[in-house]
Amino acid sequence: MPCRLEVPDGLMFGKWKYEMPNGSPVFIAFRSSTKKNVQYDDVPDYKDRLSLSENYTLSIKNARISDEKRFVCMLVTEDDVSEEPTIVKVFKQPSQPEILHQADFLETEKLQMLGECVARDSYPEGNVTWYRNGRVLQPVEEVVVINLQKIVDKSTGLFTMTSSLQYMPTKEDANAKFSCIVTYYGPSGQKTIQSDPVVFDVHYPTEKVTIQVLTQSSIIKEGDNITLKCSGNGNPPPQEFLFYIPGETEGIRSSDMYVMTDVRRNATGEYRCSLTDKSMMDSTTITVHYLDLQLTPSGEVTKQIGEALPVSCTISSSRNATVFWIKDNIRMQTSPSFSSLQYQDAGNYICETTLQEVEGLKKRKTLKLIVEGKPQIKMTKKTNTNKMSKTIVCHVEGFPKPAVQWTVTGSGSIINKTEETKYVNGKFSSKIVIAPEENVTLTCIAENQLERTVTSLNVSAISIPEYDEPEDRNDDNSEKVNDQAKLIVGIVVGLLLAALVAGVVYWLYVKKSNDAKGKSEKAAAQNFPSLPRQEKHYFFSLLVLCFV
C-alpha cells in the first residue's frame, strides 16, 4: 500500500496504523527519516508479515480476511501531522462447486431431492444457480424448489455456499445434464465457476409394448428357430411379459425373450405379448413356409420292357414352387412319361422342387427305374469283301445283360473267339468270323436271369457266297424301312387288284357285246382291231397299269 502523501520538508518519521471497528487506532509500523531505522509494533496478527520501504510503502504478505481494514499512512514533522487512508478489500475465489448427495434415480411425477451444490471457501460470499441442459432452473412451486444456505468459518472468515434442489422430473429429463454455477466477486469484478454436469437415471412407467421377431432371415421356413422379443418403453424396462401363442388360450409368462425351436407350418398365425397385468399389448403375424413333395412311384422300381409306368410328382407348398426333373445328373426338358418302357428309359430320376424367394427350402425324391427284358436274338451273316471269310453276328437285347455263347450244331463245339460291342440301352452284338469248308449250322445262345434264348443260322461253305446283310443296323431306321416296304407292297397289291377287276369288267363287257351281235368268241377276238378308239385306249391303259 503506497503512502499517498508527499514527503514534506522537515519530516521526522512516518507511521502506519489501522482503525478498529470502534474507531480506535492500532499502530503497526514506524520509520525514522533521520536514523533510517524501522520498527514494527507488537501486533500478533501482523507478526512477521509487514515490510515498510524508504518511501513509506507498506507491504503485507500472506493476506488474510482480517486484513480487510482501513489503513492510514501518517507523516510527522515538528509542526504538523499528515494522514492518508487506504481501504483494503480482500477476495477469495471459491472451490469448484460439486453436486453432492445425488439421488440414485429420479421418478416422474414425484418431487424429490436431486442433490446439493456445494462451493467452499469463498470471500465474500457467493451465489449458486442451477442449470438444466445449459438453461437456468427457476423455482416453480411443487416442481422446482431451491434452498440456498451460506455458512462462514469463524476461524478463516471464508464462506461455504450450499444449494439444494428438489425436482419433479418428466420422461424428457432422461439423459438431461444438470449442473450448478457459483457466482463470486474478485478484484476485477464478478466471476463464475461451473460444476461438472450430472446425468440422472429417470424412471418412468411403460406406455407402449412392442413385439419383435428375431430370426436370421426375414422369411421363416419349417425347421427354423424363432425368438420373440417383447419390450416396454418404460425405464427400467419390464422384465416379465405374457406371450400368447396360436393354439394356446392362456398367455405364457416369460422374460422378454420367448424361443421356439424347429417350428412347423402350424406355427403360422398371430403372436401377441403384453405386460403381466395385461394392460398393454402388441401383436405380429408369422408365416412359416413349407414345401412337400410326393413322388409316385419312388425308390427302386423294376418293370418289364413294354410295360406302362405312370409317374407323378405332386407338390404342396405355402407359395409358388418350381419343379424340374433330373435323369442321371442331366436336367430333363419335360417330365418323364412311360407308355411303353424301353431299355433306354432305365436310370436314376430325381424330382426336385424349390420354393421361390425362400432360401434353403427345397425337396427332392428319387426313382431308380430298372427295365428288365428276356433275351431277344437276331442273327445275320455276310461274306466279307476278301471272299476268304464270313462274318456272323448275333444281335442281342435284354436286361440284365445276357451272357452269349456260340456253338456249332452237330459237333457241339463252343466257339470262344468272339467280339462284343458296347452294351448300350439293353442292346449289344456278339460277332464271329469263320471260313467254313462245308455248310455248318451256328447256334447263338443268350441267357440272363429271366430266360434262355437259342437261335440257329445255316452258313454255307466259303465257296458259296452269302447274301450280304448290314452288320450294324439302327433299329429305328430298320423299323422305318420295314414300314416303308410294307407301304409299297400294299400299294402294289392294291394296284394289281384294281387292274384285275378292270380286266374282268372289260372282258364281261366285250363278251356281252359279242353275244348281242351273235358272234362267236373267236370272232370277237378277231374283231379286236375293230373296237372303238376310246375302248382301245382304255384297254391299253389297264394293261399298262397292270404291268406297273
C-alpha positions as CSV (number, residue, x, y, z in Angstrom):
1,M,0.0,0.0,0.0
2,P,1.8,3.2,-1.1
3,C,1.6,6.2,1.1
4,R,-0.3,8.7,-1.0
5,L,1.3,11.8,0.8
6,E,4.1,14.0,-0.5
7,V,7.1,13.8,1.8
8,P,7.2,17.2,3.5
9,D,10.4,19.2,4.4
10,G,11.5,18.6,8.0
11,L,9.9,15.1,8.1
12,M,10.8,13.4,11.3
13,F,9.2,10.0,10.8
14,G,6.4,8.1,9.2
15,K,3.9,5.6,10.7
16,W,1.1,3.2,9.6
17,K,-1.9,2.3,11.6
18,Y,-5.3,0.7,11.1
19,E,-8.6,1.5,12.6
20,M,-10.6,-0.9,14.8
21,P,-14.4,-1.1,14.2
22,N,-14.9,1.2,17.1
23,G,-12.6,3.8,15.5
24,S,-9.6,3.3,17.9
25,P,-6.2,3.2,16.2
26,V,-3.7,0.3,16.2
27,F,-0.1,1.3,15.2
28,I,1.7,-1.4,13.4
29,A,4.9,0.2,11.7
30,F,7.3,3.1,12.3
31,R,10.2,4.5,10.2
32,S,12.6,7.4,11.2
33,S,13.6,9.8,8.4
34,T,16.9,10.6,10.1
35,K,18.1,7.3,11.6
36,K,16.6,5.3,8.7
37,N,15.6,2.6,11.2
38,V,12.3,0.6,11.0
39,Q,10.2,-0.6,13.9
40,Y,7.1,-2.8,13.9
41,D,4.6,-2.8,16.7
42,D,3.9,-5.9,18.6
43,V,0.6,-6.8,16.9
44,P,0.1,-10.6,16.8
45,D,-2.0,-10.5,13.5
46,Y,0.9,-8.9,11.7
47,K,3.9,-10.5,13.2
48,D,6.5,-11.2,10.5
49,R,4.1,-10.2,7.8
50,L,4.9,-6.5,7.4
51,S,7.5,-4.6,5.4
52,L,7.9,-0.7,5.3
53,S,10.1,0.8,2.5
54,E,12.0,4.0,2.4
55,N,9.2,5.8,0.6
56,Y,6.8,4.6,3.3
57,T,5.1,1.9,1.2
58,L,3.6,-0.8,3.5
59,S,3.6,-4.4,2.2
60,I,1.6,-7.2,3.9
61,K,2.3,-10.8,2.9
62,N,0.0,-13.8,3.3
63,A,-3.1,-11.8,3.1
64,R,-6.0,-12.8,5.3
65,I,-9.7,-11.9,5.5
66,S,-8.8,-10.0,8.7
67,D,-6.7,-7.7,6.6
68,E,-9.8,-6.1,5.2
69,K,-9.5,-2.8,7.1
70,R,-8.9,1.0,6.8
71,F,-5.2,1.6,6.9
72,V,-3.8,5.1,7.5
73,C,-0.3,6.5,6.5
74,M,1.0,9.2,8.8
75,L,3.9,11.6,8.1
76,V,5.0,13.7,11.1
77,T,7.0,17.0,11.2
78,E,7.8,19.3,14.0
79,D,4.8,21.4,13.1
80,D,2.3,19.1,11.5
81,V,0.9,15.5,11.1
82,S,-0.4,14.5,7.7
83,E,-2.7,11.4,7.2
84,E,-4.0,9.5,4.1
85,P,-6.2,6.4,4.5
86,T,-6.2,3.3,2.2
87,I,-9.2,0.9,2.4
88,V,-8.2,-2.7,1.7
89,K,-10.6,-5.3,0.3
90,V,-9.7,-9.0,0.4
91,F,-11.2,-11.6,-2.1
92,K,-11.1,-15.4,-2.1
93,Q,-12.1,-17.5,-5.1
94,P,-14.3,-20.4,-4.0
95,S,-13.5,-24.0,-4.9
96,Q,-15.2,-25.6,-8.0
97,P,-18.8,-26.4,-7.0
98,E,-19.7,-30.1,-6.6
99,I,-23.1,-31.8,-6.7
100,L,-23.2,-34.0,-3.6
101,H,-25.8,-36.4,-2.2
102,Q,-27.1,-37.2,-5.7
103,A,-30.3,-39.2,-6.0
104,D,-29.8,-42.7,-7.2
105,F,-32.6,-42.2,-9.7
106,L,-35.5,-39.9,-10.3
107,E,-39.1,-40.9,-10.6
108,T,-41.5,-39.0,-12.8
109,E,-44.4,-37.2,-11.2
110,K,-42.6,-37.2,-7.9
111,L,-40.9,-34.2,-6.2
112,Q,-37.6,-35.4,-4.7
113,M,-34.2,-34.3,-3.7
114,L,-31.9,-34.2,-6.8
115,G,-28.8,-33.2,-4.9
116,E,-26.8,-30.4,-3.2
117,C,-24.4,-28.0,-4.9
118,V,-21.6,-27.0,-2.6
119,A,-19.0,-24.3,-3.2
120,R,-16.4,-23.8,-0.4
121,D,-14.0,-21.1,0.9
122,S,-15.4,-18.0,-0.8
123,Y,-14.9,-14.4,0.2
124,P,-17.0,-12.5,0.1
125,E,-20.0,-14.9,-0.1
126,G,-21.1,-16.0,-3.5
127,N,-24.4,-17.2,-5.1
128,V,-25.4,-20.6,-6.5
129,T,-27.6,-21.1,-9.6
130,W,-28.9,-24.5,-11.0
131,Y,-29.0,-25.3,-14.7
132,R,-30.6,-28.0,-16.8
133,N,-29.1,-28.5,-20.3
134,G,-27.5,-25.1,-20.0
135,R,-30.6,-23.3,-19.0
136,V,-31.3,-21.7,-15.6
137,L,-33.8,-23.5,-13.4
138,Q,-36.2,-21.1,-11.9
139,P,-38.2,-22.0,-8.8
140,V,-41.6,-23.4,-9.5
141,E,-43.9,-24.4,-6.7
142,E,-44.0,-28.2,-6.3
143,V,-41.8,-28.6,-9.4
144,V,-38.5,-26.8,-8.7
145,V,-37.6,-26.0,-5.1
146,I,-34.2,-24.4,-4.4
147,N,-32.8,-23.6,-0.9
148,L,-29.5,-21.7,-0.5
149,Q,-27.5,-21.8,2.7
150,K,-24.4,-19.8,3.5
151,I,-22.1,-20.7,6.3
152,V,-19.0,-18.7,7.4
153,D,-15.9,-20.4,9.0
154,K,-15.2,-18.4,12.1
155,S,-11.6,-19.3,12.1
156,T,-11.0,-18.2,8.5
157,G,-13.9,-15.9,7.7
158,L,-14.5,-17.9,4.5
159,F,-18.0,-18.7,3.3
160,T,-19.4,-22.1,2.1
161,M,-22.5,-22.0,-0.1
162,T,-24.8,-24.9,-0.2
163,S,-27.8,-25.0,-2.6
164,S,-30.2,-28.0,-2.5
165,L,-32.5,-28.8,-5.5
166,Q,-35.8,-30.6,-5.2
167,Y,-37.1,-31.5,-8.6
168,M,-40.1,-33.3,-10.2
169,P,-38.7,-34.9,-13.4
170,T,-40.6,-35.9,-16.6
171,K,-39.8,-38.5,-19.2
172,E,-37.9,-35.8,-21.1
173,D,-35.4,-35.5,-18.3
174,A,-33.8,-38.8,-19.3
175,N,-30.2,-38.0,-20.3
176,A,-30.6,-34.4,-19.3
177,K,-27.5,-32.7,-17.9
178,F,-27.8,-30.9,-14.6
179,S,-25.1,-28.6,-13.3
180,C,-24.7,-25.6,-10.9
181,I,-22.7,-22.4,-11.1
182,V,-21.3,-20.3,-8.3
183,T,-21.1,-16.6,-8.9
184,Y,-18.5,-14.7,-6.8
185,Y,-16.6,-11.3,-6.8
186,G,-12.9,-10.7,-7.3
187,P,-10.7,-7.7,-7.7
188,S,-11.7,-7.4,-11.4
189,G,-15.4,-7.9,-10.9
190,Q,-17.9,-10.7,-11.0
191,K,-16.8,-14.2,-12.0
192,T,-18.3,-17.7,-12.2
193,I,-17.2,-21.3,-11.8
194,Q,-19.3,-24.3,-13.1
195,S,-19.6,-27.8,-11.7
196,D,-19.2,-30.9,-13.7
197,P,-22.6,-31.9,-15.3
198,V,-24.5,-34.9,-13.9
199,V,-27.0,-37.1,-15.7
200,F,-29.6,-38.9,-13.6
201,D,-31.4,-42.2,-14.3
202,V,-35.0,-41.2,-14.7
203,H,-37.6,-43.8,-14.0
204,Y,-40.9,-43.7,-15.9
205,P,-43.7,-46.2,-16.5
206,T,-44.2,-48.2,-19.7
207,E,-46.6,-46.6,-22.1
208,K,-46.2,-48.9,-25.0
209,V,-45.4,-52.6,-25.6
210,T,-43.6,-53.8,-28.7
211,I,-43.2,-57.4,-30.0
212,Q,-40.4,-58.3,-32.4
213,V,-39.5,-61.5,-34.4
214,L,-35.8,-62.2,-34.2
215,T,-34.6,-64.6,-37.0
216,Q,-31.6,-64.9,-39.2
217,S,-33.8,-64.4,-42.2
218,S,-36.8,-62.3,-42.8
219,I,-38.6,-65.3,-44.3
220,I,-39.2,-68.2,-41.9
221,K,-39.4,-71.8,-43.1
222,E,-40.1,-75.2,-41.4
223,G,-37.2,-76.2,-39.2
224,D,-36.1,-72.7,-38.3
225,N,-35.8,-71.3,-34.8
226,I,-37.9,-68.3,-33.8
227,T,-37.1,-65.9,-31.0
228,L,-39.9,-63.5,-29.9
229,K,-38.8,-60.4,-28.1
230,C,-41.2,-58.2,-26.1
231,S,-40.2,-54.8,-24.8
232,G,-41.7,-51.9,-23.0
233,N,-40.6,-48.3,-23.4
234,G,-40.5,-47.7,-19.6
235,N,-37.4,-47.2,-17.5
236,P,-36.4,-49.5,-16.1
237,P,-37.9,-51.8,-18.8
238,P,-40.3,-54.5,-17.7
239,Q,-38.6,-57.8,-17.1
240,E,-41.6,-60.2,-17.5
241,F,-44.3,-60.5,-20.1
242,L,-47.1,-62.7,-21.2
243,F,-46.7,-64.3,-24.6
244,Y,-49.8,-65.5,-26.5
245,I,-49.1,-68.4,-29.0
246,P,-51.6,-69.6,-31.7
247,G,-53.5,-72.5,-30.3
248,E,-52.9,-71.5,-26.6
249,T,-55.7,-69.9,-24.7
250,E,-53.6,-68.6,-21.9
251,G,-50.6,-66.4,-22.0
252,I,-47.2,-67.9,-21.2
253,R,-45.2,-66.0,-18.6
254,S,-41.7,-65.4,-19.7
255,S,-38.8,-63.0,-19.6
256,D,-38.5,-60.5,-22.5
257,M,-37.5,-63.5,-24.8
258,Y,-39.5,-66.4,-25.9
259,V,-37.8,-69.1,-28.1
260,M,-39.4,-71.6,-30.4
261,T,-37.2,-74.3,-32.0
262,D,-37.8,-76.4,-35.1
263,V,-41.1,-74.7,-36.0
264,R,-43.7,-76.4,-38.2
265,R,-46.3,-75.0,-40.5
266,N,-48.9,-75.0,-37.8
267,A,-46.9,-72.3,-36.1
268,T,-48.2,-69.8,-38.7
269,G,-50.5,-67.3,-37.0
270,E,-50.8,-64.2,-34.8
271,Y,-48.4,-63.8,-31.9
272,R,-49.1,-61.3,-29.0
273,C,-47.4,-60.1,-25.9
274,S,-48.5,-57.9,-23.0
275,L,-47.4,-56.8,-19.6
276,T,-48.1,-59.2,-16.8
277,D,-51.2,-57.2,-15.8
278,K,-52.4,-57.4,-19.4
279,S,-52.7,-53.6,-19.5
280,M,-50.8,-53.1,-22.8
281,M,-50.4,-55.5,-25.8
282,D,-48.8,-55.7,-29.2
283,S,-49.1,-58.4,-31.9
284,T,-47.4,-59.6,-35.1
285,T,-48.1,-62.3,-37.7
286,I,-45.7,-65.1,-38.5
287,T,-45.9,-67.2,-41.7
288,V,-43.9,-70.5,-41.6
289,H,-43.3,-71.5,-45.2
290,Y,-43.3,-75.2,-46.1
291,L,-42.7,-77.5,-49.0
292,D,-43.9,-81.1,-49.5
293,L,-43.0,-83.4,-52.4
294,Q,-44.7,-86.7,-53.2
295,L,-43.1,-88.9,-55.9
296,T,-45.1,-91.9,-57.1
297,P,-43.5,-94.4,-57.5
298,S,-40.3,-93.8,-55.7
299,G,-37.3,-95.7,-54.6
300,E,-36.2,-98.7,-56.7
301,V,-38.8,-99.9,-59.2
302,T,-38.3,-102.9,-61.6
303,K,-40.5,-103.2,-64.7
304,Q,-40.6,-105.3,-67.8
305,I,-39.9,-103.9,-71.2
306,G,-43.0,-102.7,-73.0
307,E,-45.0,-102.1,-69.8
308,A,-46.6,-98.7,-68.9
309,L,-45.4,-96.8,-65.9
310,P,-47.4,-93.7,-64.7
311,V,-45.1,-91.3,-62.8
312,S,-46.4,-88.3,-60.8
313,C,-44.5,-85.7,-58.7
314,T,-47.0,-83.8,-56.5
315,I,-46.1,-80.5,-54.8
316,S,-47.8,-78.9,-51.8
317,S,-46.3,-75.6,-50.6
318,S,-47.0,-72.3,-48.9
319,R,-46.3,-70.3,-52.1
320,N,-45.4,-71.0,-55.8
321,A,-42.7,-73.6,-56.3
322,T,-40.6,-74.6,-59.3
323,V,-40.3,-78.3,-60.2
324,F,-37.7,-79.9,-62.5
325,W,-36.5,-83.4,-63.3
326,I,-33.0,-84.8,-63.5
327,K,-32.1,-88.1,-65.1
328,D,-28.6,-89.5,-64.5
329,N,-27.3,-86.0,-63.5
330,I,-28.7,-84.3,-66.6
331,R,-31.7,-81.9,-66.3
332,M,-34.7,-83.0,-68.4
333,Q,-36.7,-80.7,-70.5
334,T,-40.1,-82.4,-69.7
335,S,-41.5,-84.7,-67.1
336,P,-40.9,-88.4,-67.7
337,S,-43.9,-90.4,-69.2
338,F,-43.7,-94.1,-69.9
339,S,-46.5,-95.6,-72.0
340,S,-44.2,-98.4,-73.2
341,L,-41.0,-98.8,-71.4
342,Q,-37.7,-99.3,-73.3
343,Y,-34.3,-100.1,-72.0
344,Q,-33.1,-96.6,-72.5
345,D,-35.8,-95.4,-70.1
346,A,-33.9,-97.1,-67.2
347,G,-31.9,-94.8,-64.9
348,N,-31.9,-92.6,-61.8
349,Y,-34.7,-90.0,-61.8
350,I,-34.8,-87.1,-59.4
351,C,-37.8,-84.8,-59.0
352,E,-36.6,-81.6,-57.3
353,T,-38.5,-78.5,-56.2
354,T,-37.6,-75.2,-54.6
355,L,-39.8,-72.6,-53.0
356,Q,-39.4,-69.2,-54.7
357,E,-37.8,-66.5,-52.5
358,V,-37.3,-68.9,-49.6
359,E,-33.6,-69.6,-49.4
360,G,-32.7,-73.2,-48.4
361,L,-36.2,-74.6,-48.8
362,K,-36.1,-77.4,-51.4
363,K,-37.0,-81.0,-51.6
364,R,-36.1,-83.9,-53.8
365,K,-37.3,-87.5,-54.3
366,T,-35.5,-90.3,-56.3
367,L,-36.8,-93.0,-58.6
368,K,-34.4,-95.7,-59.6
369,L,-36.0,-97.4,-62.6
370,I,-34.9,-100.8,-63.8
371,V,-36.3,-102.1,-67.1
372,E,-35.9,-105.9,-67.4
373,G,-36.4,-108.0,-70.5
374,K,-35.9,-111.6,-71.7
375,P,-33.1,-112.1,-74.2
376,Q,-34.1,-111.4,-77.9
377,I,-31.8,-112.7,-80.6
378,K,-31.4,-111.9,-84.3
379,M,-28.6,-113.4,-86.4
380,T,-27.2,-112.0,-89.6
381,K,-24.4,-113.3,-91.9
382,K,-22.4,-111.9,-94.8
383,T,-19.4,-112.8,-96.9
384,N,-16.5,-110.5,-96.3
385,T,-15.1,-108.5,-99.2
386,N,-12.0,-110.6,-99.4
387,K,-14.1,-113.7,-100.1
388,M,-11.9,-115.6,-97.7
389,S,-14.2,-115.4,-94.6
390,K,-17.7,-114.8,-93.4
391,T,-19.0,-112.6,-90.5
392,I,-21.8,-113.9,-88.4
393,V,-23.4,-111.5,-86.0
394,C,-25.8,-112.3,-83.1
395,H,-27.8,-109.2,-82.2
396,V,-28.9,-109.4,-78.6
397,E,-31.4,-107.4,-76.5
398,G,-32.2,-107.9,-72.8
399,F,-31.7,-106.8,-69.2
400,P,-29.9,-107.9,-67.1
401,K,-27.2,-108.2,-69.8
402,P,-27.4,-111.7,-71.3
403,A,-24.4,-113.9,-71.5
404,V,-23.8,-115.1,-75.0
405,Q,-22.4,-118.5,-76.1
406,W,-21.7,-119.7,-79.7
407,T,-21.8,-123.4,-80.6
408,V,-21.6,-125.4,-83.8
409,T,-24.7,-127.6,-84.2
410,G,-23.8,-131.2,-84.6
411,S,-20.4,-131.2,-83.2
412,G,-21.5,-129.2,-80.2
413,S,-18.2,-127.4,-80.0
414,I,-18.1,-124.0,-78.4
415,I,-16.7,-121.0,-80.2
416,N,-14.7,-118.8,-77.8
417,K,-13.2,-116.3,-80.2
418,T,-15.8,-113.6,-80.3
419,E,-16.1,-109.9,-80.4
420,E,-18.7,-107.9,-78.5
421,T,-19.9,-104.3,-78.9
422,K,-20.6,-102.0,-76.0
423,Y,-23.7,-102.7,-74.1
424,V,-26.0,-99.7,-74.5
425,N,-29.7,-99.4,-73.7
426,G,-30.1,-103.1,-73.3
427,K,-28.5,-103.9,-76.7
428,F,-25.2,-105.3,-77.9
429,S,-23.8,-107.6,-80.6
430,S,-21.6,-110.7,-80.5
431,K,-19.6,-111.4,-83.7
432,I,-17.5,-114.2,-85.0
433,V,-15.6,-114.5,-88.2
434,I,-15.3,-118.0,-89.8
435,A,-14.1,-119.7,-93.1
436,P,-16.2,-122.9,-93.2
437,E,-15.1,-125.6,-95.6
438,E,-18.6,-127.0,-95.7
439,N,-22.0,-126.0,-94.7
440,V,-22.5,-125.6,-91.0
441,T,-25.2,-124.5,-88.6
442,L,-24.3,-122.0,-85.9
443,T,-26.2,-121.5,-82.7
444,C,-26.3,-118.3,-80.6
445,I,-27.4,-118.8,-77.0
446,A,-28.3,-115.7,-74.9
447,E,-29.2,-116.2,-71.2
448,N,-30.0,-113.8,-68.4
449,Q,-31.8,-114.2,-65.1
450,L,-35.2,-114.2,-66.8
451,E,-34.8,-116.7,-69.7
452,R,-32.5,-118.6,-72.0
453,T,-33.0,-118.0,-75.7
454,V,-31.5,-120.0,-78.6
455,T,-31.4,-119.2,-82.3
456,S,-29.6,-121.1,-85.1
457,L,-28.4,-120.0,-88.6
458,N,-27.2,-122.1,-91.5
459,V,-24.0,-120.9,-93.0
460,S,-22.8,-122.1,-96.4
461,A,-19.2,-123.1,-97.2
462,I,-16.8,-120.3,-98.0
463,S,-17.1,-121.2,-101.7
464,I,-20.7,-120.2,-101.7
465,P,-21.3,-116.5,-101.3
466,E,-23.9,-115.5,-98.7
467,Y,-26.3,-112.7,-99.1
468,D,-24.7,-109.7,-97.7
469,E,-26.6,-108.1,-94.8
470,P,-25.6,-105.0,-92.8
471,E,-23.7,-105.9,-89.8
472,D,-24.7,-103.0,-87.7
473,R,-28.2,-101.6,-88.0
474,N,-30.0,-98.8,-86.4
475,D,-33.2,-100.4,-85.1
476,D,-35.2,-97.3,-85.6
477,N,-34.1,-97.0,-89.2
478,S,-34.8,-100.7,-89.7
479,E,-38.3,-100.2,-88.4
480,K,-38.8,-97.2,-90.7
481,V,-37.5,-99.2,-93.7
482,N,-39.8,-102.1,-92.9
483,D,-42.7,-99.7,-92.6
484,Q,-41.9,-98.2,-96.0
485,A,-41.6,-101.6,-97.6
486,K,-44.9,-102.7,-96.2
487,L,-46.5,-99.5,-97.5
488,I,-45.0,-100.1,-101.0
489,V,-46.2,-103.7,-101.1
490,G,-49.7,-102.6,-100.1
491,I,-49.8,-100.1,-102.8
492,V,-48.6,-102.6,-105.5
493,V,-51.1,-105.2,-104.3
494,G,-53.9,-102.7,-104.4
495,L,-53.0,-101.6,-108.0
496,L,-52.8,-105.2,-109.1
497,L,-56.2,-106.0,-107.6
498,A,-57.6,-102.8,-109.3
499,A,-56.1,-103.9,-112.7
500,L,-57.6,-107.4,-112.3
501,V,-61.0,-106.1,-111.5
502,A,-60.8,-103.7,-114.5
503,G,-59.8,-106.6,-116.8
504,V,-62.6,-108.7,-115.6
505,V,-65.1,-105.9,-116.2
506,Y,-63.7,-105.2,-119.6
507,W,-63.9,-108.9,-120.6
508,L,-67.5,-109.1,-119.5
509,Y,-68.3,-106.0,-121.5
510,V,-66.7,-107.4,-124.6
511,K,-68.4,-110.8,-124.1
512,K,-71.8,-109.1,-123.7
513,S,-71.2,-107.0,-126.9
514,N,-70.2,-110.1,-128.9
515,D,-73.2,-112.1,-127.7
516,A,-75.5,-109.3,-128.8
517,K,-74.2,-109.4,-132.3
518,G,-74.4,-113.2,-132.3
519,K,-70.8,-113.7,-132.9
520,S,-68.6,-116.5,-131.6
521,E,-65.8,-116.0,-129.1
522,K,-63.2,-116.4,-131.9
523,A,-64.9,-113.7,-134.0
524,A,-64.8,-111.4,-131.0
525,A,-61.1,-111.9,-130.8
526,Q,-60.6,-111.3,-134.5
527,N,-62.8,-108.1,-134.2
528,F,-60.4,-106.7,-131.6
529,P,-58.9,-104.3,-134.1
530,S,-62.4,-103.0,-134.8
531,L,-63.1,-101.8,-131.3
532,P,-63.8,-98.1,-130.9
533,R,-60.8,-95.8,-130.3
534,Q,-61.9,-94.9,-126.7
535,E,-62.3,-98.5,-125.7
536,K,-58.9,-99.5,-127.2
537,H,-57.3,-96.6,-125.2
538,Y,-59.0,-97.8,-122.0
539,F,-57.9,-101.3,-122.6
540,F,-54.3,-100.4,-123.2
541,S,-54.3,-98.2,-120.1
542,L,-55.4,-101.1,-118.0
543,L,-52.7,-103.3,-119.4
544,V,-50.0,-100.7,-118.7
545,L,-51.4,-100.2,-115.1
546,C,-51.4,-103.9,-114.6
547,F,-47.8,-104.1,-115.8
548,V,-46.7,-101.3,-113.4
